[in-house]
Amino acid sequence: EDAVGAVAPAFEQLHLRMKLENLNSELERRNDLIKDLIYAFSHDLRTPITASTLSMKLALQGAYGELSEEYRASLRNGVASNAALLDLADQLLTVARLEAGDTGDDFRPLDLRELLEDRLKMMETIFTEKSLELEVVLKAEARVRGNPLELGRAVQNLLENAQKWSPPGGKVEVRLETLGRYVHVTVFDDGVGVPDAVRSTLFQRFKKAGAGAGSGLGLYLARRIVESHSGRIAYARQGGRTSFRFSLPLVGEASRNGAKQEFEGSANSAIS
């Protein structure tokens, strides 16, 4: 009895450990299945949507004869809806990849200023349709190391978020600044801001910023992409304006100059 009593706890721990290992294996299997389904769904969704969009664009160009203005407006809405579906498919693919721990291997030096300018040109029509004033302040070249497609997605998500929540005729401001070893990209808008009740979950997956929000993936993806580039992202509300800022480490000469400025600033501060 003494011997059994001595070894019983060890057997119980072994039993619990085996049970936990089985549960973990089952969870990993289910996670892999969900990721595979997301990949398959997102990938297979692109072909029919692309074909449908091409057909509607051909119709708008007159390939099938004259169309009434009502029908043309319906086709334009269909093209816009398909673009939104393709965007969602791309975001789901990115989520699945990041959740699988795949941060990609297409990291290379790039100019963040040029990337911002490209995305702003892509969004220009959307801002114009809502009569939004766009102020862009890109103070310096900013060389970072990253995946241009992923960083472009993060920037686009923040711009789309600002466009969505800004009132018609409002103002959206985009700023790029370097400070020390980091570059900071900030997007301001005149929207109502994020309710206090959801701020703590703002950057989590499928957590929405409030009523009327989208899929709950935009800000989550922006955070995951920025963090995969050794950066940080934050939300702030100041002076009646909303801001989302992300910071990334500089590389190359910009980083060395930034470090020098940071050192000189610290020295001047200490002297004063």
Secondary structure, DSSP 8 states (H G I E B T S, - for coil): -HHHHHHHHHHHHHHHHHHHHHHHHHHHHHHHHHHHHHHHHHHHHHHHHHHHHHHHHHHHTTTT----HHHHHHHHHHHHHHHHHHHHHHHHHHHHHHHTT---S--EEEEHHHHHHHHHHHHHHHHHHTT-EEEEEE-S--EEEE-HHHHHHHHHHHHHHHHHHS-TT-EEEEEEEEETTEEEEEEEE-S----GGGGGGTTSTT--SSTT--SS-HHHHHHHHHHHTT-EEEEEEETTEEEEEEEEE--HHHHHHHHHHHHHHHHHHHH-
